[in-house]
Structure formats: C-alpha cells, structure tokens
Amino acid sequence: ASEARLRLAIEATGIGIVDFDPVAGTNHWSDEALRIWGFPDGHAPTPDEVWARIHADDVAEARRRTLASLDPDGPGTFHTEHRVERPD
C-alpha cells in the first residue's frame, strides 16, 4: 500500500526519482526522471551521460556536492540544484 501511494504521488506531481547505490555502483531511474533529463524510456544513463547533461555553469558545484555526499566522514546527505540541458 505504501509503494502504491508513493507511485501515485510521483505520478501526480511529475517528479522524477533516481536511486543510487554507491556500494554497488548502480542506479535506478524512474520513467519520469528519464523524461525530465531527456533520456528514452528504459535507458540506463551512464555517469558520463548524466554529467554531460548538467549545464556547464552548474557541473562543478554538482560534482563537488556529489563527492561530498559520498565522503565517509561527511554528513551522509545529498542536496543539489542544477540545470539540465536536454538534447531537444
């Protein structure tokens, strides 16, 4: 029931979700996240593809925040805002 409510909330708001497992080095993109970033449904974006879609003026800060979130001595949280450059 909780998963169904989450899916309904995601669909109603149009937000995209990316789950990243740093230990396994894997990620899962919701269909909406793929659409927001301009990737085709079912595509598994590589890190290089993702970095290439972040606006050039935002990529350095996004990288800094990403690396800080993975630091074992850091706070263990991640938050960033950046522009996405879609192919269209």
NORTA-V147265 format. One record per residue. N is the residue number from 1. RES is the residue in one small letter. SS is DSSP state (H for helix, E for strand, L for the rest). NEAR is the number of other C-alpha atoms within 8 Angstrom. Layout:
n={N,N}
res={RES,RES}
ss={SS,SS}
near={NEAR,NEAR}
This chain:
n={1,2,3,4,5,6,7,8,9,10,11,12,13,14,15,16,17,18,19,20,21,22,23,24,25,26,27,28,29,30,31,32,33,34,35,36,37,38,39,40,41,42,43,44,45,46,47,48,49,50,51,52,53,54,55,56,57,58,59,60,61,62,63,64,65,66,67,68,69,70,71,72,73,74,75,76,77,78,79,80,81,82,83,84,85,86,87,88}
res={a,s,e,a,r,l,r,l,a,i,e,a,t,g,i,g,i,v,d,f,d,p,v,a,g,t,n,h,w,s,d,e,a,l,r,i,w,g,f,p,d,g,h,a,p,t,p,d,e,v,w,a,r,i,h,a,d,d,v,a,e,a,r,r,r,t,l,a,s,l,d,p,d,g,p,g,t,f,h,t,e,h,r,v,e,r,p,d}
ss={L,H,H,H,H,H,H,H,H,H,H,H,H,L,L,L,L,E,E,E,E,L,L,L,L,E,E,E,E,L,H,H,H,H,H,H,H,L,L,L,L,L,L,L,L,L,H,H,H,H,H,H,H,E,L,L,L,L,H,H,H,H,H,H,H,H,H,H,H,H,L,L,L,L,L,L,L,L,L,L,L,L,L,E,L,L,L,L}
near={4,5,6,7,8,8,8,8,8,10,8,6,6,7,8,12,8,9,7,8,8,7,4,5,7,7,8,8,12,9,9,11,12,14,10,8,10,9,9,7,7,5,7,6,7,6,6,6,8,9,8,7,10,12,11,6,5,10,11,8,7,11,8,8,11,9,8,8,11,9,8,5,4,8,5,8,5,7,5,6,5,9,7,8,8,7,4,3}
